[in-house]
Amino acid sequence: MPLKIESQPMTQTERKQLARAGGRSNWFERLFRIEPWWVMLLFAIVMFLGFEAVVWIMEPVFGAGRRSGEPLALSAYALALGLFLTLIAIWAMFRFNAIARKNRRLVFGRYWDDLDSGVVDEERYEFEDCLSELDCEGGGQIYLLKIDAMRCLVLFDRESFALGGLGGGSLVKAMRPCRAAVLRRAPKSGMMMSVEFSGTAFDATPVETRGYDGPKWSDDGKIWNRPWDGIERRLREA
């Protein structure tokens, strides 16, 4: 556990990060914010005008039906069909909207709760040691910061992964871990918002590793429950 955790107001940048992660900044979410009645009214108007356009284009055929005195002209059939399809579309839209909102709540609910709360947890750490491994597949560095004999904080240097993947060199790094750190995290989703280091910097030479024993992307920004001596042994043998 961190030495200290304090609740702090969320910044605008952090709100944008959470909105992207929680699917609230894309066109799909904006679509669900539109009132269904407006969408259905627009759809009904389009359907009505569309079928009336068909009647107008086929006026010679429909006009013959009117001149012959038929009680139900083909234009009436067209209008009835348009209204029927509009009712089906209204029902389908209600169903789709309800199901989609429920499913999105299951997937993104924790991010939405964090956005609604408007606060983040500020975690303060002091580390005893630091090891670094070089991911040969992603081309970036992973830092393991020792909290105690059984726990460490995992941090992926995302910029080194991006530059490594673009051929910029896997040893390029933007992150420089130090003895102390302040990490800001969304409390419900657990999403790491930022990390700032202070104090003496660690001089951790990265070790190239392969296999499945190392941290995964899902471990980024989280506390890893692994014996520190086992981590050191794995990196020595890599």
Contacts in CASP RR format, 6 or more apart in sequence:
PFRMAT RR
TARGET T0000
AUTHOR 0000-0000-0000
METHOD contacts of the structure
MODEL  1
MPLKIESQPMTQTERKQLARAGGRSNWFERLFRIEPWWVMLLFAIVMFLG
FEAVVWIMEPVFGAGRRSGEPLALSAYALALGLFLTLIAIWAMFRFNAIA
RKNRRLVFGRYWDDLDSGVVDEERYEFEDCLSELDCEGGGQIYLLKIDAM
RCLVLFDRESFALGGLGGGSLVKAMRPCRAAVLRRAPKSGMMMSVEFSGT
AFDATPVETRGYDGPKWSDDGKIWNRPWDGIERRLREA
1 147 0 8 1.000
1 223 0 8 1.000
2 123 0 8 1.000
2 124 0 8 1.000
2 125 0 8 1.000
2 183 0 8 1.000
3 124 0 8 1.000
3 125 0 8 1.000
3 126 0 8 1.000
4 123 0 8 1.000
4 124 0 8 1.000
5 121 0 8 1.000
5 122 0 8 1.000
5 123 0 8 1.000
5 124 0 8 1.000
6 121 0 8 1.000
6 122 0 8 1.000
6 124 0 8 1.000
7 119 0 8 1.000
7 120 0 8 1.000
7 121 0 8 1.000
7 122 0 8 1.000
7 187 0 8 1.000
8 119 0 8 1.000
8 120 0 8 1.000
8 121 0 8 1.000
8 122 0 8 1.000
8 184 0 8 1.000
9 118 0 8 1.000
9 119 0 8 1.000
9 120 0 8 1.000
10 18 0 8 1.000
10 114 0 8 1.000
10 117 0 8 1.000
10 118 0 8 1.000
10 119 0 8 1.000
10 120 0 8 1.000
14 120 0 8 1.000
14 184 0 8 1.000
14 186 0 8 1.000
14 193 0 8 1.000
14 194 0 8 1.000
15 115 0 8 1.000
15 118 0 8 1.000
16 25 0 8 1.000
17 191 0 8 1.000
17 193 0 8 1.000
18 24 0 8 1.000
18 111 0 8 1.000
18 114 0 8 1.000
18 115 0 8 1.000
18 186 0 8 1.000
18 189 0 8 1.000
18 191 0 8 1.000
18 193 0 8 1.000
19 25 0 8 1.000
19 115 0 8 1.000
21 108 0 8 1.000
21 111 0 8 1.000
21 189 0 8 1.000
21 191 0 8 1.000
22 108 0 8 1.000
22 109 0 8 1.000
22 111 0 8 1.000
22 112 0 8 1.000
23 29 0 8 1.000
23 104 0 8 1.000
23 108 0 8 1.000
23 111 0 8 1.000
24 108 0 8 1.000
24 111 0 8 1.000
24 112 0 8 1.000
24 115 0 8 1.000
29 104 0 8 1.000
32 97 0 8 1.000
32 100 0 8 1.000
32 101 0 8 1.000
32 104 0 8 1.000
36 93 0 8 1.000
36 94 0 8 1.000
36 97 0 8 1.000
39 93 0 8 1.000
40 86 0 8 1.000
40 89 0 8 1.000
40 90 0 8 1.000
40 93 0 8 1.000
43 86 0 8 1.000
43 89 0 8 1.000
43 90 0 8 1.000
43 93 0 8 1.000
44 83 0 8 1.000
44 86 0 8 1.000
44 90 0 8 1.000
47 82 0 8 1.000
47 83 0 8 1.000
47 85 0 8 1.000
47 86 0 8 1.000
47 89 0 8 1.000
48 79 0 8 1.000
48 82 0 8 1.000
48 83 0 8 1.000
48 86 0 8 1.000
51 78 0 8 1.000
51 79 0 8 1.000
51 81 0 8 1.000
51 82 0 8 1.000
52 75 0 8 1.000
52 78 0 8 1.000
52 79 0 8 1.000
54 78 0 8 1.000
55 62 0 8 1.000
55 74 0 8 1.000
55 75 0 8 1.000
55 78 0 8 1.000
58 74 0 8 1.000
61 74 0 8 1.000
62 73 0 8 1.000
62 74 0 8 1.000
62 75 0 8 1.000
63 73 0 8 1.000
65 73 0 8 1.000
65 74 0 8 1.000
66 73 0 8 1.000
105 112 0 8 1.000
110 188 0 8 1.000
110 189 0 8 1.000
110 190 0 8 1.000
111 186 0 8 1.000
111 188 0 8 1.000
111 189 0 8 1.000
111 191 0 8 1.000
113 188 0 8 1.000
113 189 0 8 1.000
114 120 0 8 1.000
114 186 0 8 1.000
114 187 0 8 1.000
114 188 0 8 1.000
114 189 0 8 1.000
114 191 0 8 1.000
117 187 0 8 1.000
117 188 0 8 1.000
119 187 0 8 1.000
120 184 0 8 1.000
120 185 0 8 1.000
120 186 0 8 1.000
120 187 0 8 1.000
120 193 0 8 1.000
121 184 0 8 1.000
121 185 0 8 1.000
121 186 0 8 1.000
121 187 0 8 1.000
122 182 0 8 1.000
122 183 0 8 1.000
122 184 0 8 1.000
123 182 0 8 1.000
123 183 0 8 1.000
123 184 0 8 1.000
123 185 0 8 1.000
124 180 0 8 1.000
124 181 0 8 1.000
124 182 0 8 1.000
124 183 0 8 1.000
125 145 0 8 1.000
125 147 0 8 1.000
125 153 0 8 1.000
125 180 0 8 1.000
125 181 0 8 1.000
125 182 0 8 1.000
125 183 0 8 1.000
126 179 0 8 1.000
126 180 0 8 1.000
127 145 0 8 1.000
127 146 0 8 1.000
127 147 0 8 1.000
127 153 0 8 1.000
127 177 0 8 1.000
127 179 0 8 1.000
127 180 0 8 1.000
127 181 0 8 1.000
127 202 0 8 1.000
128 146 0 8 1.000
128 147 0 8 1.000
128 148 0 8 1.000
129 145 0 8 1.000
129 146 0 8 1.000
129 202 0 8 1.000
129 228 0 8 1.000
130 143 0 8 1.000
130 144 0 8 1.000
130 145 0 8 1.000
130 146 0 8 1.000
130 177 0 8 1.000
130 202 0 8 1.000
130 204 0 8 1.000
131 143 0 8 1.000
131 144 0 8 1.000
131 146 0 8 1.000
131 204 0 8 1.000
131 207 0 8 1.000
131 231 0 8 1.000
131 232 0 8 1.000
131 235 0 8 1.000
132 141 0 8 1.000
132 142 0 8 1.000
132 143 0 8 1.000
132 144 0 8 1.000
132 204 0 8 1.000
132 205 0 8 1.000
132 206 0 8 1.000
132 207 0 8 1.000
133 141 0 8 1.000
133 142 0 8 1.000
133 144 0 8 1.000
133 206 0 8 1.000
133 207 0 8 1.000
133 208 0 8 1.000
133 209 0 8 1.000
133 214 0 8 1.000
133 235 0 8 1.000
133 238 0 8 1.000
134 140 0 8 1.000
134 141 0 8 1.000
134 142 0 8 1.000
134 170 0 8 1.000
134 171 0 8 1.000
134 206 0 8 1.000
134 207 0 8 1.000
134 208 0 8 1.000
134 209 0 8 1.000
135 141 0 8 1.000
135 142 0 8 1.000
135 161 0 8 1.000
135 209 0 8 1.000
136 208 0 8 1.000
136 209 0 8 1.000
136 210 0 8 1.000
137 210 0 8 1.000
138 161 0 8 1.000
138 164 0 8 1.000
138 165 0 8 1.000
138 170 0 8 1.000
139 160 0 8 1.000
139 161 0 8 1.000
139 164 0 8 1.000
139 165 0 8 1.000
139 169 0 8 1.000
139 170 0 8 1.000
140 156 0 8 1.000
140 157 0 8 1.000
140 160 0 8 1.000
140 161 0 8 1.000
140 163 0 8 1.000
140 164 0 8 1.000
140 170 0 8 1.000
140 173 0 8 1.000
141 156 0 8 1.000
141 157 0 8 1.000
141 160 0 8 1.000
141 161 0 8 1.000
141 170 0 8 1.000
141 171 0 8 1.000
141 173 0 8 1.000
141 175 0 8 1.000
141 206 0 8 1.000
142 154 0 8 1.000
142 155 0 8 1.000
142 156 0 8 1.000
142 157 0 8 1.000
142 214 0 8 1.000
142 215 0 8 1.000
143 154 0 8 1.000
143 155 0 8 1.000
143 156 0 8 1.000
143 157 0 8 1.000
143 175 0 8 1.000
143 177 0 8 1.000
143 204 0 8 1.000
144 152 0 8 1.000
144 153 0 8 1.000
144 154 0 8 1.000
144 215 0 8 1.000
144 224 0 8 1.000
144 231 0 8 1.000
145 152 0 8 1.000
145 153 0 8 1.000
145 154 0 8 1.000
145 155 0 8 1.000
145 177 0 8 1.000
145 181 0 8 1.000
145 202 0 8 1.000
146 152 0 8 1.000
146 228 0 8 1.000
147 153 0 8 1.000
147 223 0 8 1.000
148 228 0 8 1.000
149 227 0 8 1.000
149 228 0 8 1.000
149 229 0 8 1.000
150 225 0 8 1.000
150 226 0 8 1.000
150 227 0 8 1.000
150 228 0 8 1.000
151 223 0 8 1.000
151 224 0 8 1.000
151 225 0 8 1.000
151 226 0 8 1.000
152 223 0 8 1.000
152 224 0 8 1.000
152 226 0 8 1.000
152 228 0 8 1.000
152 231 0 8 1.000
153 181 0 8 1.000
153 183 0 8 1.000
153 221 0 8 1.000
153 222 0 8 1.000
153 223 0 8 1.000
153 224 0 8 1.000
154 215 0 8 1.000
154 219 0 8 1.000
154 220 0 8 1.000
154 221 0 8 1.000
154 222 0 8 1.000
154 223 0 8 1.000
154 224 0 8 1.000
155 175 0 8 1.000
155 177 0 8 1.000
155 195 0 8 1.000
155 220 0 8 1.000
155 221 0 8 1.000
156 215 0 8 1.000
156 217 0 8 1.000
156 220 0 8 1.000
156 221 0 8 1.000
157 173 0 8 1.000
157 174 0 8 1.000
157 175 0 8 1.000
159 172 0 8 1.000
159 173 0 8 1.000
159 174 0 8 1.000
159 175 0 8 1.000
160 170 0 8 1.000
160 171 0 8 1.000
160 172 0 8 1.000
160 173 0 8 1.000
160 174 0 8 1.000
160 175 0 8 1.000
163 169 0 8 1.000
163 170 0 8 1.000
163 172 0 8 1.000
164 170 0 8 1.000
164 172 0 8 1.000
171 206 0 8 1.000
176 197 0 8 1.000
176 201 0 8 1.000
177 197 0 8 1.000
177 201 0 8 1.000
177 202 0 8 1.000
177 204 0 8 1.000
178 197 0 8 1.000
178 198 0 8 1.000
178 199 0 8 1.000
178 200 0 8 1.000
178 201 0 8 1.000
178 202 0 8 1.000
179 198 0 8 1.000
179 199 0 8 1.000
179 200 0 8 1.000
179 201 0 8 1.000
179 202 0 8 1.000
180 197 0 8 1.000
180 198 0 8 1.000
180 199 0 8 1.000
181 195 0 8 1.000
181 196 0 8 1.000
181 197 0 8 1.000
181 198 0 8 1.000
182 195 0 8 1.000
182 196 0 8 1.000
182 198 0 8 1.000
183 192 0 8 1.000
183 194 0 8 1.000
183 195 0 8 1.000
183 196 0 8 1.000
183 221 0 8 1.000
184 192 0 8 1.000
184 193 0 8 1.000
184 194 0 8 1.000
184 195 0 8 1.000
185 191 0 8 1.000
185 192 0 8 1.000
185 193 0 8 1.000
185 221 0 8 1.000
186 193 0 8 1.000
192 220 0 8 1.000
192 221 0 8 1.000
192 222 0 8 1.000
195 221 0 8 1.000
207 235 0 8 1.000
207 238 0 8 1.000
208 238 0 8 1.000
209 234 0 8 1.000
209 235 0 8 1.000
209 238 0 8 1.000
210 238 0 8 1.000
213 234 0 8 1.000
214 234 0 8 1.000
215 224 0 8 1.000
END
